[in-house]
Amino acid sequence: MCDDPGCFSSRERAAEKAEARAKDEARLADGGITRAALSRENGMLLRGKVTYKGPSQRIQRLAKELDDE
């Protein structure tokens, strides 16, 4: 991929995202990472910028259930 913003290719970007998604799914499948850890890893750029609206206990319970799968 080109570092110059003027030469952005949506096809190349889609291929990069598909490759990253496949790697993430493989890590989840072989138990190399939990869903919660992967979510934190992929959401690093959002840390501190996102706030949840609604009952936080419900969200925490859902996250725990998904992590236990």
Secondary structure, DSSP 8 states (H G I E B T S, - for coil): --SSGGG--HHHHHHHHHHHHHHHHHHHHTTSS-HHHHHHHHTGGGTTT----S-HHHHHHHHHHHHH-
